[in-house]
Amino acid sequence: MATSSESQPAQTDPAGRDEQSREGEIFDLLSNRRRRYTIHYCKREDGPVTLGDLAEHVAAWELEKEVEEITSAERKRVYTSLQQTHLPTLERADVIEFDDRTIELTDEAAELDVYLDIVPGDSVPWGVYYLGLSAVGAVVIAGLWLEVVPTEPIPKLGWATLVFALFAASAIVHVTQTRRMRLGEMERPP
C-alpha cells in the first residue's frame, strides 16, 4: 500500500528540481562562509556590487580586520576563490547574477532567509525557550485547575492574561531579534 507521500509526485520548481533537492542545494550553498558573506554583503549594499569591493569585505570579515588593513595578498586570495568557485556556484543556484566584475542578488536570494535562523552561541535556541515558557504556562493552568494557585490578589483571568502576555512579549522579541540577525541587516555578518 502506498503512503500519501509516495502517491503524490514531488513538487518541482521552474528549473525542474524537486523540493528536497532544492533544499539540499540551499544547505550546501549556505554551508560555506564565503558564500554566506557574499550574500550578506550584497543584501547590505542593496544593488550591484563589484568583485573587488566584495573580496575586500569578505577578507576583512574572515580575518577580523578593517577593510583598510587588508593586504593585497589577502584580498587576492579571496578574490580568486570568489571568482573561480563561490560566485559561479551561487550563480548556478540562481541566487546571484555575475557578469565577471559585478554581482547582484536575484529574487531567489530572498528565499534563503527561511534557512538562516542564526542563534548566537551564548543564547538559548528559541524552540527551547518556548518549550520552557509552555511548561511555565502549563504549571500555572494546572495550578488554577487544582486550586493551588491563589486567585485572591490575581483572578483566574489575570493569570491567563499574564501567560498570554509572556508569549506575546516573547514573540515580539523573537521576531525583532530574528530580523536583526538576518544576512545583510548588520554591519558584520552574523
N, C-alpha and C positions, 0 to 999 in steps of 0.2 A: 504494500500500500504506500503510495507516495504521500509525503508530507506536503503541507501547503507551500513551503518554500521551494520544494522540488518541482511542484506542478506549475509554478509561475516562472516565466522566463526572467532572467536577471535584467534589471533596468540598465540601460546604456545611455551614455552621454552622446553628444553630437559626433564625437570622434570614434564612436563605436566601442568604447571601453565600458565594462560593467562597473557598478559602484564599488565593489570590493577591490578591483584592480586599480581604480582611480584613487581610492583611499590609501592603498598601499603605496602608490606612486607619490601621493602627497606626503605621507610619513617619511618616505625615503628622501624627498626633496628637503623637508624640514629637519632631517637628522644632521645636516651639515651646517655648522655655524656660519661659514662664509655665505651660504645661500640665505640663511635667516637674516644675517647682517645686510645683505643686498636688498632683500625685501623691506627691511626696516628703513634703510636709507632712502629707498625710492618712495616709500609711503610718506616719510618725513618731508621730503622735498616736494611731493605732490606735483610731479611733472617729469619731463625727460631729464636725465642726469648724464653726465659724461663718465666714461670709464675711468678716466684719470682721477676725478673727484671721488668716485665710488671707491677706487682702490686705496686712496689716501685715508678715507674714513674707516674702511674695513681694517686696514693695517693698524690704525690708531686704536680702534676698539680692541683688536686682538692683543696688541702689545700694551694696552692700558697706558697710552701716551696721548699727548695732544697732537693734533694734525701737524702742527708746525715742527714737532720734534721727530717726525718720521724721516728716516734716511732714504736716499734714492734706492738703495738695495732692498730695503724693507717694502717700499712701495712697489718696486718692480716685481718682486716675488709674488705679491698679492695680485697685481695687475695681470701677470701671466696666468696665474691659476684661475682667476675670474674669466679671462678672455678665452682660455683653452678648454676649461672644464665646466665651471659653475654656470656661467651665463648661457652657454648652449644647452645645458641640462634644464635650466629654468625656461628657456625658450621652447624646447621640445615639449615641455609640460604646459605650454601656453599660459605661463604666468607673467612673462615679460615679452616685450618686443625689443630685439637687439640688432642694431644695424652697424656693428663693428666699432662704433665710437659712442653711441648714445643708447641708453637703456630707459625703457618706460614700462610701467606695470600695465597689464591688461585687466579687463573686467574679471577674469578668472581669479586674480590675486585676492579679491575681496572675499572669496570663499575660504581662504586659508585661515581666517580669524577663528573659525569654529574649532580648528585643530590646535590652537595655541593658547591653552589655558595655563598661563605661566604662574607658578606658585613659588614665591621667594623661599629660599632654603630655610629661613628662620620662622616660617609661619605654618599654621595648620591648614591642610587642604580643606576647601570649602565643604566637600562632601562629609568629611569627618566632623566639621563644625556643626553642620545642620543635623547630623545624626545625634550629636550631643545635645543640641537645642531641642530636638524632638524628644529626647529622653527626659529632659527637664520638664517640658510641657506635659508628657505622659505622667510623670510623678505628680505634678500639680493637679491634673484632671483626676487621676486615681485618688489622690488625697481628698478632693472635693466630693467624689462619689462615696468614699468611705467615711466622710465627715471627719477627717483627721486634720485637714487644713482649716484654720479658723476663718469664719465668714463674718465675724463681728466688725472689725475695722474695714475689711475689704469684702464686698459681696461677691458671690459666685461670678456674676457678670464682669466684675472688676478683675478677677483672676484671669478669666478668659481673655479680656481685653489686654491684660499685661502680656500673656503668652503671644497673642496676635501681634502686639506692638514689638516684641522682641524679634519675631520673624520678619516683620516689615522693615524694622531698622537694619537687621542683618542683611536682608535682600538689597536694600539701598546701598549699604557699604560694599557688598559683594559686586554689584553692578558697577559702581564707581571705581573700585579697585581693578576690576577686570578690564574696563575701558582704558584705564591709565596704564595698564601693563601690556597693552597690545603693541605689536610691532609698529613702529612709525609714530608712536604717541609721545615717547620720551626722547631726550637728547641722545642718551646712550641706549643701545639695545638691551632689553631685559635678559 
